[in-house]
Amino acid sequence: MASHERQLASGFVRQVIDLPRHVLILLLKAYRTVVSPLYGDVCRYFPSCSAYALEAVTVHGAVKGTGLAAYRLVRCNPWSHGGVDHVPAGHRIWPEGKTPKIMVMNHPPIPADDDAADAARGA
């Protein structure tokens, strides 16, 4: 019985620890649904700043994810060249088929261009 109680306590502690991350994810999803479409496609980076923030919080948690998102927002300005800027890899391992949707959207498969195909063939 003590083992079962420890499991329940550990699950409760995990839920409390994850609460800030879940709240931030909810707020970011609301922003992406309501506010982001009003601006249109104006971000100089891929993924957009809100998608970057959502992935950062999902992968790294509330504290580090918020820090990464804030640093990205500081870099996103009219004098920036922009480009592809992915969230640094985290230590989380997602179960097969359980990868968060934002991770899949922010990392699409990139088809090889003609030059890479020629180089692979040795031409």
All heavy atoms as an XYZ file, in Angstrom:
939
protein
N       0.817     -1.190      0.000
C       0.000      0.000      0.000
C       0.869      1.265      0.000
O       0.521      2.251     -0.599
C      -0.931     -0.042      1.216
C      -2.045      0.946      1.130
S      -3.181      0.467     -0.166
C      -4.605      1.288      0.399
N       2.001      1.230      0.692
C       2.887      2.392      0.759
C       3.422      2.738     -0.630
O       3.574      3.913     -0.958
C       4.027      2.128      1.718
N       3.696      1.737     -1.436
C       4.189      1.971     -2.789
C       3.150      2.714     -3.623
O       3.479      3.636     -4.366
C       4.541      0.643     -3.449
O       4.829      0.830     -4.808
N       1.898      2.314     -3.500
C       0.811      2.968     -4.232
C       0.663      4.427     -3.791
O       0.474      5.316     -4.619
C      -0.505      2.204     -4.031
C      -1.667      2.824     -4.716
N      -1.754      2.872     -6.095
C      -2.777      3.442     -4.232
C      -2.872      3.495     -6.425
N      -3.516      3.852     -5.313
N       0.776      4.675     -2.495
C       0.675      6.039     -1.979
C       1.836      6.892     -2.469
O       1.666      8.056     -2.798
C       0.633      6.018     -0.449
C      -0.671      5.477      0.096
C      -0.637      5.276      1.600
O       0.424      5.555      2.219
O      -1.659      4.850      2.140
N       3.032      6.301     -2.530
C       4.192      7.025     -3.048
C       4.000      7.382     -4.520
O       4.366      8.468     -4.951
C       5.453      6.179     -2.879
C       6.416      6.824     -1.908
C       7.685      6.049     -1.747
N       7.442      5.051     -0.701
C       7.831      3.798     -0.750
N       8.538      3.379     -1.751
N       7.554      2.971      0.217
N       3.427      6.453     -5.284
C       3.158      6.721     -6.698
C       2.183      7.878     -6.846
O       2.373      8.747     -7.687
C       2.578      5.484     -7.386
C       3.587      4.667     -8.124
C       2.909      3.525     -8.856
O       1.914      2.974     -8.417
N       3.474      3.189     -9.996
N       1.118      7.876     -6.054
C       0.138      8.961     -6.097
C       0.778     10.289     -5.727
O       0.544     11.311     -6.372
C      -1.048      8.663     -5.180
C      -2.007      7.581     -5.641
C      -3.061      7.323     -4.580
C      -2.667      7.957     -6.951
N       1.592     10.274     -4.680
C       2.262     11.504     -4.249
C       3.222     11.994     -5.320
O       3.286     13.191     -5.613
C       3.004     11.260     -2.936
N       3.948     11.081     -5.925
C       4.888     11.468     -6.972
C       4.150     12.015     -8.191
O       4.597     12.984     -8.810
C       5.759     10.279     -7.317
O       5.863     10.049     -8.661
N       3.009     11.429     -8.545
C       2.202     11.944     -9.654
C       1.655     13.323     -9.355
O       1.629     14.203    -10.217
N       1.241     13.549     -8.105
C       0.729     14.854     -7.698
C       1.833     15.904     -7.769
O       1.629     17.018     -8.259
C       0.141     14.782     -6.286
C      -0.327     16.109     -5.771
C      -1.500     16.667     -6.246
C       0.417     16.797     -4.822
C      -1.928     17.906     -5.782
C       0.004     18.026     -4.350
C      -1.177     18.579     -4.834
N       3.016     15.560     -7.280
C       4.150     16.485     -7.310
C       4.496     16.831     -8.756
O       4.741     17.993     -9.091
C       5.372     15.882     -6.567
C       6.623     16.703     -6.811
C       5.080     15.762     -5.088
N       4.486     15.849     -9.652
C       4.786     16.088    -11.065
C       3.765     17.045    -11.673
O       4.115     17.945    -12.428
C       4.804     14.746    -11.812
C       4.894     14.808    -13.306
C       6.073     15.486    -13.948
N       7.355     15.318    -13.363
C       8.353     16.194    -13.533
N       8.202     17.262    -14.265
N       9.505     15.999    -12.971
N       2.490     16.887    -11.326
C       1.439     17.774    -11.840
C       1.649     19.206    -11.347
O       1.470     20.161    -12.102
C       0.051     17.274    -11.419
C      -0.372     16.003    -12.117
C      -0.485     16.178    -13.614
O      -0.945     17.192    -14.104
N      -0.052     15.168    -14.351
N       2.029     19.360    -10.093
C       2.278     20.697     -9.537
C       3.483     21.336    -10.215
O       3.458     22.524    -10.564
C       2.470     20.628     -8.001
C       2.962     21.955     -7.445
C       1.175     20.212     -7.335
N       4.533     20.561    -10.418
C       5.731     21.079    -11.079
C       5.428     21.469    -12.521
O       5.929     22.481    -13.019
C       6.874     20.043    -11.015
C       7.370     19.928     -9.573
C       8.014     20.401    -11.946
C       8.358     18.802     -9.350
N       4.608     20.702    -13.222
C       4.285     20.973    -14.622
C       3.205     22.037    -14.806
O       2.965     22.481    -15.926
C       3.832     19.691    -15.326
C       4.997     18.815    -15.730
O       6.145     19.294    -15.702
O       4.761     17.646    -16.090
N       2.552     22.471    -13.741
C       1.457     23.431    -13.852
C       1.864     24.731    -14.557
O       1.168     25.163    -15.481
C       0.852     23.714    -12.473
C      -0.371     24.621    -12.471
C      -1.520     23.964    -13.230
C      -0.782     24.949    -11.051
N       2.978     25.387    -14.185
C       3.355     26.619    -14.891
C       3.565     26.394    -16.396
O       3.176     27.220    -17.219
C       4.652     27.058    -14.217
C       4.623     26.400    -12.884
C       3.874     25.106    -13.072
N       4.176     25.264    -16.749
C       4.405     24.957    -18.165
C       3.076     24.810    -18.888
O       2.886     25.352    -19.984
C       5.231     23.675    -18.302
C       5.524     23.302    -19.743
C       6.500     22.138    -19.823
N       5.981     20.911    -19.300
C       5.366     19.985    -20.055
N       5.219     20.169    -21.344
N       4.924     18.882    -19.507
N       2.134     24.094    -18.268
C       0.823     23.902    -18.902
C       0.058     25.217    -19.038
O      -0.612     25.448    -20.047
C       0.004     22.873    -18.129
C       0.537     21.480    -18.242
N       0.685     20.825    -19.437
C       0.985     20.626    -17.296
C       1.194     19.619    -19.238
N       1.389     19.471    -17.933
N       0.171     26.098    -18.055
C      -0.495     27.405    -18.124
C       0.107     28.232    -19.266
O      -0.624     28.849    -20.049
C      -0.387     28.152    -16.779
C      -0.826     29.604    -16.916
C      -1.219     27.438    -15.715
N       1.436     28.248    -19.364
C       2.083     28.993    -20.455
C       1.712     28.420    -21.818
O       1.479     29.177    -22.766
C       3.598     28.984    -20.271
C       4.135     29.916    -19.199
C       5.626     29.674    -18.990
C       3.886     31.360    -19.572
N       1.658     27.110    -21.935
C       1.269     26.488    -23.202
C      -0.150     26.907    -23.568
O      -0.433     27.249    -24.728
C       1.416     24.958    -23.125
C       2.896     24.568    -23.130
C       0.680     24.267    -24.271
C       3.165     23.105    -22.845
N      -1.049     26.915    -22.601
C      -2.431     27.340    -22.849
C      -2.479     28.798    -23.313
O      -3.171     29.124    -24.296
C      -3.265     27.157    -21.585
C      -4.735     27.521    -21.687
C      -5.456     26.547    -22.614
C      -5.374     27.518    -20.317
N      -1.728     29.680    -22.661
C      -1.699     31.089    -23.047
C      -1.107     31.277    -24.445
O      -1.612     32.076    -25.249
C      -0.912     31.909    -22.028
C      -1.560     32.067    -20.654
C      -0.588     32.720    -19.680
C      -2.848     32.857    -20.753
N      -0.040     30.558    -24.754
C       0.579     30.670    -26.077
C      -0.351     30.147    -27.169
O      -0.439     30.740    -28.257
C       1.914     29.925    -26.104
C       3.050     30.628    -25.377
C       4.201     29.670    -25.124
C       3.516     31.834    -26.165
N      -1.057     29.057    -26.891
C      -2.010     28.543    -27.880
C      -3.147     29.531    -28.093
O      -3.598     29.732    -29.230
C      -2.546     27.180    -27.447
C      -1.560     26.058    -27.646
C      -2.156     24.720    -27.259
C      -1.194     23.582    -27.553
N      -1.776     22.277    -27.234
N      -3.609     30.177    -27.026
C      -4.665     31.189    -27.156
C      -4.158     32.365    -27.988
O      -4.866     32.864    -28.878
C      -5.114     31.660    -25.775
N      -2.931     32.813    -27.740
C      -2.338     33.895    -28.525
C      -2.264     33.517    -30.001
O      -2.619     34.295    -30.874
C      -0.940     34.230    -27.992
C      -0.212     35.235    -28.852
C      -0.402     36.585    -28.659
C       0.648     34.820    -29.867
C       0.253     37.520    -29.452
C       1.299     35.732    -30.664
C       1.096     37.089    -30.466
O       1.731     37.996    -31.260
N      -1.796     32.294    -30.271
C      -1.655     31.847    -31.667
C      -3.009     31.714    -32.353
O      -3.106     31.873    -33.564
C      -0.900     30.516    -31.722
C       0.574     30.673    -31.393
C       1.317     29.358    -31.348
N       1.159     28.537    -32.511
C       1.828     28.695    -33.659
N       2.688     29.667    -33.776
N       1.618     27.881    -34.666
N      -4.061     31.443    -31.603
C      -5.391     31.289    -32.184
C      -6.082     32.638    -32.391
O      -6.729     32.849    -33.413
C      -6.271     30.405    -31.265
O      -5.629     29.150    -31.111
C      -7.647     30.200    -31.848
N      -5.914     33.549    -31.438
C      -6.671     34.804    -31.469
C      -5.868     35.971    -32.041
O      -6.322     36.660    -32.952
C      -7.178     35.155    -30.043
C      -7.891     36.486    -30.040
C      -8.073     34.051    -29.520
N      -4.694     36.218    -31.525
C      -3.934     37.422    -31.878
C      -3.068     37.229    -33.116
O      -3.046     38.089    -34.009
C      -3.069     37.874    -30.682
C      -2.252     39.097    -31.037
C      -3.940     38.146    -29.476
N      -2.356     36.143    -33.189
C      -1.411     35.910    -34.281
C      -2.032     36.034    -35.678
O      -1.423     36.648    -36.563
C      -0.758     34.547    -34.101
O       0.420     34.464    -34.836
N      -3.232     35.502    -35.924
C      -3.818     35.658    -37.267
C      -4.085     37.113    -37.650
O      -4.121     37.451    -38.841
C      -5.127     34.875    -37.183
C      -4.935     33.909    -36.076
C      -4.032     34.588    -35.101
N      -4.251     37.999    -36.683
C      -4.498     39.408    -36.977
C      -3.275     40.082    -37.591
O      -3.403     41.007    -38.385
C      -4.918     40.150    -35.707
C      -6.198     39.654    -35.037
C      -6.428     40.392    -33.720
C      -7.388     39.827    -35.960
N      -2.086     39.623    -37.211
C      -0.851     40.203    -37.735
C      -0.469     39.634    -39.092
O       0.225     40.272    -39.863
C       0.308     39.961    -36.767
C       0.264     40.840    -35.545
C      -0.063     40.313    -34.312
C       0.556     42.184    -35.626
C      -0.100     41.105    -33.187
C       0.512     42.992    -34.513
C       0.186     42.448    -33.292
O       0.145     43.233    -32.184
N      -0.849     38.432    -39.362
C      -0.437     37.782    -40.604
C       0.975     37.245    -40.488
O       1.539     37.137    -39.403
N       1.577     36.938    -41.615
C       2.913     36.341    -41.657
C       3.968     37.448    -41.710
O       4.415     37.840    -42.783
C       3.011     35.416    -42.871
C       4.224     34.532    -42.823
O       4.807     34.390    -41.745
O       4.572     33.983    -43.885
N       4.358     37.980    -40.563
C       5.298     39.096    -40.520
C       6.634     38.752    -39.877
O       7.539     39.570    -39.875
C       4.679     40.321    -39.794
C       3.485     40.846    -40.549
C       4.316     39.970    -38.375
N       6.753     37.573    -39.297
C       7.978     37.211    -38.586
C       9.124     36.997    -39.570
O       8.955     36.397    -40.631
C       7.751     35.952    -37.743
S       9.074     35.697    -36.545
N      10.302     37.463    -39.203
C      11.487     37.316    -40.052
C      12.144     35.946    -39.897
O      13.036     35.609    -40.654
C      12.514     38.386    -39.687
C      12.034     39.781    -39.971
C      13.070     40.782    -39.483
N      12.710     42.122    -39.845
C      13.031     42.684    -41.002
N      13.718     42.022    -41.885
N      12.663     43.913    -41.266
N      11.722     35.231    -38.878
C      12.320     33.933    -38.580
C      11.360     32.797    -38.879
O      10.156     32.981    -38.930
C      12.694     33.843    -37.094
C      13.896     34.637    -36.702
C      13.756     35.864    -36.065
C      15.176     34.173    -36.943
C      14.863     36.598    -35.674
C      16.284     34.887    -36.559
C      16.125     36.096    -35.929
O      17.218     36.814    -35.539
N      11.925     31.606    -39.070
C      11.132     30.375    -39.068
C      11.704     29.508    -37.962
O      12.912     29.319    -37.898
C      11.231     29.610    -40.396
C      10.499     28.297    -40.320
C       9.150     28.244    -40.540
C      11.166     27.130    -39.963
C       8.461     27.044    -40.433
C      10.492     25.930    -39.854
C       9.139     25.888    -40.100
N      10.886     28.995    -37.106
C       9.447     29.184    -36.953
C       9.147     30.576    -36.407
O      10.044     31.267    -35.920
C       9.036     28.104    -35.961
C      10.266     27.793    -35.188
C      11.420     28.046    -36.118
N       7.886     30.978    -36.498
C       7.488     32.293    -35.992
C       7.819     32.384    -34.504
O       8.036     31.371    -33.828
C       5.993     32.511    -36.212
O       5.253     31.643    -35.380
N       7.837     33.600    -33.986
C       8.207     33.787    -32.575
C       7.249     33.068    -31.633
O       7.674     32.487    -30.640
C       8.265     35.282    -32.254
S       9.640     36.112    -33.087
N       5.957     33.079    -31.950
C       5.011     32.399    -31.054
C       5.175     30.879    -31.143
O       5.067     30.177    -30.131
C       3.575     32.803    -31.373
O       3.222     32.457    -32.693
N       5.458     30.360    -32.336
C       5.703     28.918    -32.476
C       6.998     28.533    -31.765
O       7.089     27.480    -31.126
C       5.756     28.525    -33.947
N       8.002     29.391    -31.855
C       9.265     29.155    -31.156
C       9.032     29.111    -29.654
O       9.522     28.214    -28.956
C      10.255     30.272    -31.507
C      11.630     30.109    -30.912
C      12.650     29.523    -31.649
C      11.930     30.557    -29.624
C      13.929     29.375    -31.116
C      13.192     30.415    -29.090
C      14.187     29.829    -29.840
O      15.436     29.678    -29.320
N       8.275     30.084    -29.139
C       7.998     30.147    -27.707
C       7.228     28.914    -27.252
O       7.533     28.334    -26.204
C       7.213     31.411    -27.381
N       6.240     28.488    -28.041
C       5.454     27.315    -27.677
C       6.328     26.066    -27.640
O       6.256     25.268    -26.702
C       4.294     27.140    -28.659
C       3.325     26.000    -28.387
C       2.740     26.094    -26.987
C       2.213     26.012    -29.420
N       7.204     25.911    -28.617
C       8.095     24.751    -28.614
C       9.103     24.838    -27.470
O       9.375     23.837    -26.799
C       8.840     24.639    -29.943
C       9.737     23.422    -29.995
C      10.503     23.259    -31.292
O      10.199     23.957    -32.276
O      11.423     22.423    -31.314
N       9.637     26.027    -27.215
C      10.622     26.187    -26.138
C      10.025     25.815    -24.783
O      10.654     25.108    -23.990
C      11.149     27.618    -26.118
N       8.808     26.275    -24.513
C       8.159     25.965    -23.238
C       7.798     24.484    -23.176
O       7.930     23.846    -22.137
C       6.920     26.865    -23.024
C       6.095     26.398    -21.845
C       7.349     28.309    -22.839
N       7.362     23.911    -24.292
C       7.009     22.488    -24.332
C       8.229     21.618    -24.064
O       8.168     20.667    -23.293
C       6.392     22.128    -25.700
O       5.226     22.912    -25.908
C       6.020     20.667    -25.767
N       9.349     21.952    -24.683
C      10.548     21.124    -24.588
C      11.342     21.386    -23.307
O      11.797     20.448    -22.653
C      11.451     21.354    -25.828
C      12.798     20.678    -25.665
C      10.755     20.857    -27.069
N      11.504     22.660    -22.949
C      12.412     23.012    -21.860
C      11.727     23.386    -20.545
O      12.414     23.607    -19.556
C      13.322     24.163    -22.294
C      14.252     23.793    -23.398
N      15.355     22.982    -23.217
C      14.236     24.095    -24.720
C      15.988     22.825    -24.356
N      15.328     23.486    -25.294
N      10.405     23.500    -20.550
C       9.704     23.875    -19.323
C       9.487     25.376    -19.238
O       9.906     26.142    -20.105
N       8.823     25.802    -18.170
C       8.391     27.196    -18.036
C       9.558     28.178    -17.908
O       9.585     29.204    -18.585
C       7.454     27.337    -16.846
N      10.530     27.878    -17.078
C      11.598     28.843    -16.793
C      12.559     28.980    -17.971
O      12.728     30.071    -18.529
C      12.357     28.456    -15.503
C      13.523     29.390    -15.260
C      11.411     28.465    -14.315
N      13.181     27.886    -18.379
C      14.145     27.957    -19.478
C      13.443     28.299    -20.790
O      13.966     29.070    -21.599
C      14.902     26.630    -19.616
C      16.012     26.693    -20.637
C      16.849     25.438    -20.652
C      17.972     25.561    -21.675
N      18.815     24.372    -21.702
N      12.242     27.754    -21.016
C      11.498     28.048    -22.232
C      11.147     29.519    -22.348
O      11.243     30.118    -23.420
N      10.754     30.131    -21.228
C      10.449     31.566    -21.234
C      11.707     32.377    -21.513
O      11.668     33.358    -22.267
C       9.832     31.991    -19.886
O       8.617     31.254    -19.694
C       9.523     33.471    -19.859
N      12.829     31.963    -20.947
C      14.094     32.651    -21.218
C      14.487     32.567    -22.685
O      14.894     33.567    -23.291
N      14.362     31.384    -23.278
C      14.673     31.217    -24.700
C      13.740     32.060    -25.565
O      14.168     32.695    -26.535
C      14.563     29.743    -25.095
C      15.660     28.818    -24.583
C      15.276     27.353    -24.795
C      16.977     29.124    -25.279
N      12.456     32.081    -25.213
C      11.487     32.863    -25.984
C      11.770     34.362    -25.865
O      11.690     35.099    -26.857
C      10.071     32.546    -25.508
N      12.127     34.822    -24.669
C      12.441     36.241    -24.473
C      13.676     36.633    -25.287
O      13.693     37.690    -25.938
C      12.663     36.526    -22.993
N      14.694     35.777    -25.285
C      15.903     36.050    -26.072
C      15.570     36.104    -27.558
O      16.078     36.956    -28.280
C      16.968     34.983    -25.773
C      18.253     35.194    -26.517
C      19.017     36.333    -26.328
C      18.708     34.242    -27.427
C      20.199     36.532    -27.018
C      19.892     34.433    -28.116
C      20.637     35.581    -27.919
O      21.804     35.773    -28.601
N      14.698     35.245    -28.014
C      14.278     35.250    -29.419
C      13.534     36.543    -29.756
O      13.760     37.154    -30.795
C      13.400     34.035    -29.682
C      12.628     34.050    -30.974
C      13.566     33.955    -32.203
N      12.781     33.895    -33.400
C      12.317     32.782    -33.950
N      12.584     31.613    -33.421
N      11.606     32.833    -35.039
N      12.640     36.990    -28.863
C      11.889     38.225    -29.114
C      12.818     39.435    -29.186
O      12.597     40.346    -29.987
C      10.830     38.435    -28.033
C       9.639     37.495    -28.118
C       8.745     37.653    -26.897
C       8.844     37.742    -29.394
N      13.869     39.448    -28.383
C      14.839     40.545    -28.426
C      15.563     40.553    -29.773
O      15.830     41.615    -30.340
C      15.848     40.422    -27.257
C      17.028     41.353    -27.433
C      15.143     40.681    -25.943
N      15.858     39.371    -30.303
C      16.569     39.274    -31.588
C      15.667     39.563    -32.787
O      16.153     39.869    -33.864
C      17.181     37.884    -31.758
C      18.327     37.634    -30.818
C      18.923     36.262    -30.997
N      17.985     35.260    -30.504
C      17.775     34.099    -31.074
N      18.425     33.760    -32.160
N      16.916     33.255    -30.556
N      14.353     39.455    -32.616
C      13.412     39.650    -33.730
C      13.080     41.137    -33.816
O      12.251     41.647    -33.064
C      12.143     38.823    -33.491
S      11.070     38.772    -34.932
N      13.760     41.821    -34.708
C      13.564     43.259    -34.863
C      13.772     43.642    -36.322
O      14.219     42.826    -37.126
C      14.531     44.015    -33.935
C      15.972     43.678    -34.236
O      16.470     43.951    -35.321
N      16.652     43.056    -33.271
N      13.434     44.871    -36.708
C      13.552     45.278    -38.119
C      14.968     45.210    -38.681
O      15.155     45.141    -39.888
C      13.046     46.723    -38.121
C      12.216     46.855    -36.897
C      12.795     45.906    -35.896
N      15.992     45.221    -37.826
C      17.375     45.185    -38.312
C      17.943     43.775    -38.375
O      19.072     43.575    -38.805
C      18.252     46.069    -37.418
C      17.714     47.459    -37.382
C      17.905     48.439    -38.322
C      16.855     48.007    -36.392
N      17.216     49.564    -37.958
C      16.559     49.331    -36.778
C      16.300     47.522    -35.223
C      15.738     50.166    -36.033
C      15.486     48.352    -34.469
C      15.225     49.650    -34.876
N      17.148     42.819    -37.989
C      17.578     41.425    -38.008
C      17.426     40.852    -39.418
O      16.498     41.201    -40.140
C      16.722     40.616    -37.028
O      16.956     39.244    -37.201
N      18.333     39.970    -39.788
C      18.240     39.316    -41.094
C      17.249     38.163    -41.074
O      16.808     37.706    -42.115
C      19.612     38.812    -41.546
C      20.587     39.913    -41.793
N      20.370     40.892    -42.725
C      21.771     40.206    -41.206
C      21.384     41.739    -42.716
N      22.240     41.348    -41.789
N      16.931     37.660    -39.891
C      15.983     36.548    -39.777
C      16.612     35.245    -40.225
O      17.816     35.069    -40.183
N      15.772     34.319    -40.649
C      16.248     33.018    -41.105
C      15.657     31.894    -40.285
O      14.698     32.070    -39.540
N      16.252     30.731    -40.403
C      15.793     29.556    -39.652
C      16.470     29.568    -38.290
O      17.689     29.697    -38.195
C      16.117     28.249    -40.406
C      15.715     27.040    -39.590
C      15.416     28.239    -41.757
N      15.679     29.465    -37.240
C      16.193     29.518    -35.872
C      15.406     28.524    -35.032
O      14.346     28.842    -34.510
C      16.039     30.935    -35.323
C      16.540     31.073    -33.902
O      17.444     30.301    -33.513
O      16.033     31.939    -33.176
N      15.905     27.312    -34.930
C      15.202     26.278    -34.178
C      15.513     26.369    -32.687
O      16.570     26.863    -32.296
C      15.576     24.884    -34.687
C      15.042     24.602    -36.050
N      13.709     24.530    -36.330
C      15.669     24.383    -37.224
C      13.524     24.273    -37.604
N      14.709     24.186    -38.176
N      14.595     25.882    -31.888
C      14.787     25.782    -30.441
C      15.897     24.769    -30.182
O      15.935     23.711    -30.826
C      13.472     25.324    -29.763
C      13.680     25.057    -28.284
C      12.367     26.342    -29.987
N      16.831     25.069    -29.270
C      17.870     24.084    -28.954
C      17.244     22.772    -28.475
O      16.199     22.765    -27.828
C      18.665     24.737    -27.828
C      18.333     26.186    -27.885
C      16.975     26.295    -28.489
N      17.893     21.689    -28.799
C      17.376     20.372    -28.402
C      17.352     20.254    -26.884
O      18.230     20.751    -26.197
C      18.252     19.272    -28.999
N      16.324     19.594    -26.398
C      16.198     19.367    -24.963
C      16.532     17.929    -24.628
O      16.920     17.136    -25.492
N      16.369     17.591    -23.372
C      16.681     16.239    -22.922
C      15.448     15.347    -22.841
O      15.555     14.201    -22.451
C      17.370     16.290    -21.551
C      18.666     17.036    -21.591
N      19.780     16.559    -22.243
C      19.027     18.241    -21.095
C      20.762     17.426    -22.130
N      20.336     18.464    -21.446
N      14.294     15.897    -23.203
C      13.073     15.103    -23.146
C      13.051     14.100    -24.285
O      13.470     14.406    -25.402
C      11.854     15.995    -23.287
C      11.519     16.697    -22.026
C      10.112     17.160    -22.112
N       9.642     17.322    -20.754
C       8.700     18.126    -20.404
N       8.083     18.823    -21.309
N       8.334     18.228    -19.160
N      12.531     12.941    -23.995
C      12.349     11.910    -25.021
C      10.857     11.645    -25.105
O      10.221     11.289    -24.111
C      13.121     10.626    -24.659
C      14.615     10.933    -24.592
C      12.814      9.528    -25.670
C      15.448      9.788    -24.081
N      10.303     11.853    -26.278
C       8.871     11.670    -26.477
C       8.606     10.231    -26.891
O       9.308      9.691    -27.745
C       8.348     12.626    -27.542
C       8.745     14.046    -27.291
C       9.718     14.741    -27.931
C       8.209     14.931    -26.303
N       9.808     16.005    -27.402
C       8.893     16.148    -26.416
C       7.212     14.805    -25.347
C       8.616     17.237    -25.604
C       6.939     15.892    -24.537
C       7.633     17.095    -24.667
N       7.593      9.594    -26.314
C       7.239      8.233    -26.725
C       6.845      8.210    -28.211
O       6.374      9.208    -28.751
C       6.030      7.883    -25.847
C       6.045      8.860    -24.729
C       6.730     10.085    -25.238
N       7.053      7.074    -28.843
C       6.715      6.907    -30.262
C       5.271      7.322    -30.509
O       4.361      6.866    -29.844
C       6.912      5.436    -30.666
C       6.782      5.188    -32.152
C       7.914      5.800    -32.957
O       9.040      5.845    -32.443
O       7.666      6.228    -34.090
N       5.072      8.226    -31.459
C       3.729      8.677    -31.812
C       3.169      9.733    -30.874
O       2.033     10.169    -31.048
N       3.936     10.180    -29.882
C       3.454     11.164    -28.905
C       4.212     12.488    -29.004
O       4.147     13.304    -28.098
C       3.592     10.620    -27.479
C       2.812      9.372    -27.220
C       1.358      9.687    -27.074
C       0.618      8.418    -26.668
N      -0.779      8.629    -26.489
N       4.933     12.707    -30.092
C       5.648     13.958    -30.267
C       4.635     15.096    -30.359
O       3.680     15.008    -31.126
C       6.500     13.916    -31.556
O       7.375     12.799    -31.484
C       7.307     15.188    -31.719
N       4.823     16.185    -29.582
C       3.871     17.285    -29.633
C       3.749     17.866    -31.042
O       4.728     17.946    -31.790
C       4.465     18.320    -28.678
C       5.327     17.525    -27.759
C       5.856     16.400    -28.584
N       2.549     18.282    -31.377
C       2.248     18.787    -32.722
C       3.157     19.961    -33.100
O       3.600     20.067    -34.237
C       0.778     19.206    -32.784
C       0.332     19.669    -34.131
C      -1.150     20.019    -34.105
C      -1.595     20.552    -35.445
N      -3.001     20.964    -35.413
N       3.459     20.837    -32.137
C       4.295     22.001    -32.435
C       5.689     21.577    -32.875
O       6.302     22.205    -33.724
C       4.363     22.977    -31.236
C       4.976     24.310    -31.646
C       5.126     22.386    -30.070
C       4.160     25.108    -32.603
N       6.201     20.471    -32.337
C       7.514     19.975    -32.736
C       7.494     19.500    -34.188
O       8.429     19.738    -34.939
C       7.943     18.819    -31.831
C       8.007     19.152    -30.369
S       9.561     19.796    -29.847
C      10.661     18.487    -30.252
N       6.424     18.830    -34.563
C       6.297     18.333    -35.935
C       6.163     19.505    -36.904
O       6.784     19.529    -37.963
C       5.095     17.372    -36.048
C       4.878     16.930    -37.482
C       5.289     16.173    -35.133
N       5.366     20.511    -36.518
C       5.152     21.671    -37.393
C       6.421     22.505    -37.557
O       6.670     23.046    -38.629
C       4.030     22.547    -36.827
C       2.666     21.929    -36.934
S       1.350     22.846    -36.090
C       1.718     24.530    -36.422
N       7.224     22.621    -36.506
C       8.424     23.450    -36.562
C       9.618     22.756    -37.208
O      10.627     23.390    -37.467
C       8.822     23.913    -35.155
C       7.915     24.990    -34.627
O       7.040     25.483    -35.319
N       8.107     25.346    -33.383
N       9.518     21.448    -37.443
C      10.626     20.702    -38.034
C      10.128     19.870    -39.213
O      10.183     18.638    -39.174
C      11.274     19.791    -36.981
C      11.809     20.550    -35.811
N      13.048     21.111    -35.811
C      11.247     20.879    -34.621
C      13.242     21.735    -34.662
N      12.152     21.615    -33.934
N       9.664     20.537    -40.284
C       9.166     19.763    -41.423
C      10.316     19.068    -42.141
O      11.461     19.531    -42.094
C       8.543     20.830    -42.319
C       9.304     22.074    -42.007
C       9.632     21.967    -40.533
N      10.026     17.946    -42.796
C      11.077     17.295    -43.581
C      11.461     18.206    -44.748
O      10.595     18.774    -45.414
C      10.431     16.008    -44.068
C       8.974     16.159    -43.839
C       8.772     17.243    -42.830
N      12.745     18.376    -44.958
C      13.221     19.254    -46.025
C      13.708     18.387    -47.172
O      14.657     17.611    -47.014
C      14.351     20.160    -45.523
C      13.826     21.017    -44.377
C      14.901     21.024    -46.653
C      14.874     21.827    -43.670
N      13.041     18.508    -48.336
C      13.472     17.689    -49.470
C      14.840     18.144    -49.971
O      15.186     19.323    -49.879
C      12.390     17.939    -50.521
C      11.742     19.212    -50.134
C      11.918     19.364    -48.653
N      15.592     17.216    -50.463
C      16.914     17.533    -51.008
C      16.761     18.353    -52.283
O      15.856     18.113    -53.086
C      17.672     16.246    -51.293
N      17.639     19.316    -52.456
C      17.608     20.108    -53.695
C      18.358     19.358    -54.794
O      18.978     18.316    -54.552
C      18.171     21.505    -53.473
C      19.614     21.491    -53.001
O      20.169     20.392    -52.854
O      20.162     22.571    -52.793
N      18.320     19.891    -55.999
C      18.945     19.218    -57.143
C      20.455     19.076    -56.979
O      21.046     18.063    -57.341
C      18.630     19.963    -58.439
C      17.153     19.875    -58.792
O      16.510     18.886    -58.372
O      16.658     20.781    -59.470
N      21.118     20.087    -56.407
C      22.561     20.030    -56.219
C      22.950     18.909    -55.245
O      23.919     18.193    -55.484
C      23.092     21.358    -55.696
C      22.956     22.472    -56.723
O      22.896     22.151    -57.933
O      22.891     23.649    -56.319
N      22.188     18.774    -54.159
C      22.480     17.721    -53.185
C      22.245     16.340    -53.797
O      22.990     15.394    -53.554
C      21.628     17.895    -51.927
N      21.209     16.222    -54.633
C      20.924     14.936    -55.285
C      22.052     14.580    -56.250
O      22.468     13.432    -56.321
C      19.589     15.000    -56.012
N      22.559     15.588    -57.001
C      23.668     15.343    -57.926
C      24.923     14.930    -57.178
O      25.643     14.018    -57.587
C      23.959     16.595    -58.764
C      22.849     16.878    -59.773
O      22.042     15.965    -60.064
O      22.783     18.022    -60.264
N      25.202     15.576    -56.043
C      26.383     15.252    -55.257
C      26.283     13.840    -54.679
O      27.278     13.120    -54.623
C      26.550     16.265    -54.127
N      25.084     13.449    -54.287
C      24.896     12.114    -53.741
C      25.104     11.037    -54.796
O      25.594      9.952    -54.504
C      23.486     11.974    -53.146
N      24.764     11.350    -56.039
C      24.975     10.404    -57.146
C      26.411     10.402    -57.638
O      26.806      9.558    -58.426
C      24.028     10.739    -58.313
C      22.596     10.356    -58.069
C      21.798     10.421    -59.359
N      21.806     11.762    -59.931
C      20.840     12.670    -59.770
N      19.816     12.383    -59.004
N      20.917     13.844    -60.322
N      27.196     11.412    -57.201
C      28.593     11.476    -57.640
C      28.742     12.213    -58.948
O      29.771     12.139    -59.598
N      27.745     12.951    -59.361
C      27.817     13.672    -60.637
C      28.451     15.010    -60.461
O      28.548     15.589    -59.468
C      26.411     13.841    -61.206
